[in-house]
Amino acid sequence: MNTIYILNGPNLNLLGTREPEIYGKTTLADIEQMCQDFGASRALAIQFLQTNHEGQLVDWIQEAAQKAQGLLINPAAYSHTSLAVRDALSACQIPVVEVHLSNIHRREPFRHLSYVSQVATGIICGFGADGYLLGLQALLCLLGNERGPRRS
């Protein structure tokens, strides 16, 4: 059974009430349940975590690098500010998918730069809560557990 860590950065605990016009009305607990259901249907162990603290996020990234086969991360604001998160991800030897609920490239200019994107295997943004499921699907493809879209 593959283990996937899903890490969530600051303020994501406020999903459902914080700026629902941008982030939607789905709560983080709803997203966790979606991910757990997805994982259970595919024999994945999901470790779903959220923190508002940069150092804790770095610790979990390092833990995932040792214990997981893949990492899905929504670093939230740390995407644009944290070299510590970037460097921890850079040291990972597992696939890393960055996910954002909103399309960060259609938002304020300061959100266009993501230090995480520089070291992630791939990025999914702008699909709301479904981005987490798309990210899990991408990780399964990267791990060779499922086939991706057919190529001509």
C-alpha atoms as one frame of an Amber mdcrd trajectory, in Angstrom:
protein
   0.000   0.000   0.000   1.404   3.375  -1.041   1.328   6.242   1.421   0.599
   9.762   0.203   1.071  12.795   2.407  -1.286  15.712   1.789   0.066  18.835
   3.454  -1.828  22.091   3.817  -0.384  25.451   4.761  -1.638  28.526   6.590
  -5.268  29.615   6.741  -6.567  26.541   4.924  -8.251  25.591   8.196 -10.595
  28.516   7.408 -11.851  27.072   4.116 -15.587  27.336   3.711 -15.764  30.683
   5.492 -12.674  32.601   4.302 -13.312  34.416   1.018 -15.709  31.787  -0.395
 -15.924  33.775  -3.641 -12.259  32.824  -4.220 -11.789  29.543  -2.348 -15.298
  28.096  -2.421 -17.540  26.852   0.357 -15.959  23.431   0.721 -14.262  22.994
   4.098 -10.862  21.423   4.665 -12.649  18.561   6.460 -14.730  18.021   3.294
 -11.556  17.929   1.190  -9.928  15.501   3.603 -12.937  13.179   3.353 -12.826
  13.363  -0.458  -9.137  12.446  -0.389  -9.616   9.644   2.147 -12.441   8.174
   0.039 -10.282   8.415  -3.101  -7.393   6.753  -1.291  -9.518   3.961   0.156
 -10.831   3.103  -3.309  -7.247   2.764  -4.580  -5.462   1.158  -1.615  -3.687
   4.396  -0.689  -2.899   5.400   2.863  -3.555   9.136   3.102  -1.831  11.236
   5.757  -3.746  14.564   5.683  -2.292  17.450   7.724  -2.679  21.225   8.061
  -0.595  23.817   9.896  -0.284  27.561  10.145   3.396  27.235  11.093   6.218
  27.164   8.563   8.573  25.033  10.649   5.897  22.386  11.187   5.300  22.230
   7.446   9.036  21.748   6.850   9.108  18.951   9.454   6.192  17.177   7.735
   7.843  17.515   4.308  10.970  15.862   5.708   8.838  13.135   7.312   7.001
  12.527   4.031  10.315  12.174   2.215  11.126   9.256   4.547   7.712   7.596
   4.883   5.667   8.313   1.750   5.777   7.436  -1.912   4.284  10.781  -2.948
   3.456  14.228  -1.614   0.572  16.544  -2.458   1.020  20.024  -1.014  -1.051
  23.167  -0.867   1.492  25.477   0.721  -0.941  28.430   0.505   0.853  31.736
   1.174   4.131  29.906   1.821   4.226  29.209  -1.932   5.183  32.824  -2.477
   7.351  33.452   0.575   9.097  30.381   1.940  12.532  29.352   0.829  12.533
  26.906   3.752   9.541  25.043   2.292  11.097  25.172  -1.184  14.400  23.786
   0.068  12.719  20.994   2.046  10.776  19.973  -1.061  13.915  20.172  -3.168
  15.510  17.567  -0.909  12.598  15.132  -1.407  13.269  12.141  -3.585   9.547
  11.450  -4.112   7.075  12.973  -6.574   5.627  16.287  -5.352   2.431  17.805
  -6.725   1.617  21.389  -5.784  -2.084  22.234  -5.663  -3.966  25.512  -5.271
  -7.714  25.991  -5.087  -7.611  29.206  -7.099  -5.642  29.956 -10.244  -2.715
  31.830  -8.716  -1.725  33.144 -12.155  -5.025  35.036 -12.517  -4.712  36.726
  -9.147  -2.565  39.474  -7.658   0.922  39.726  -9.189   2.657  38.710  -5.949
   0.884  35.315  -6.169   2.271  34.578  -9.642   5.646  33.473  -8.263   5.678
  30.160  -6.435   8.971  28.979  -5.002   7.330  25.566  -4.628   6.617  25.309
  -8.360  10.353  25.559  -8.990  10.909  22.150  -7.363   7.518  20.408  -7.693
   7.030  17.612 -10.183   3.828  19.340 -11.304   1.226  21.914 -10.339  -2.570
  21.964 -10.428  -4.413  25.201  -9.792  -7.792  26.767 -10.369 -10.028  23.701
  -9.998 -11.167  24.287  -6.422 -11.401  21.276  -4.141 -11.307  18.945  -7.162
  -7.668  19.968  -7.603  -6.780  17.685  -4.704  -8.316  14.673  -6.483  -6.604
  15.662  -9.729  -3.337  15.864  -7.807  -3.848  12.422  -6.290  -4.616  11.030
  -9.749  -1.425  12.614 -11.064   0.590  11.055  -8.244  -0.866   7.632  -9.009
   0.165   8.044 -12.647   3.649   9.140 -11.606   3.939   6.120  -9.320   2.824
   3.839 -12.141  -0.332   2.710 -10.336  -2.735   4.112 -12.933  -2.554   5.130
 -16.529  -2.952   8.724 -17.491  -4.781  10.055 -20.503  -4.047   8.272 -23.750
  -1.573   9.937 -26.035  -1.959   9.794 -29.811
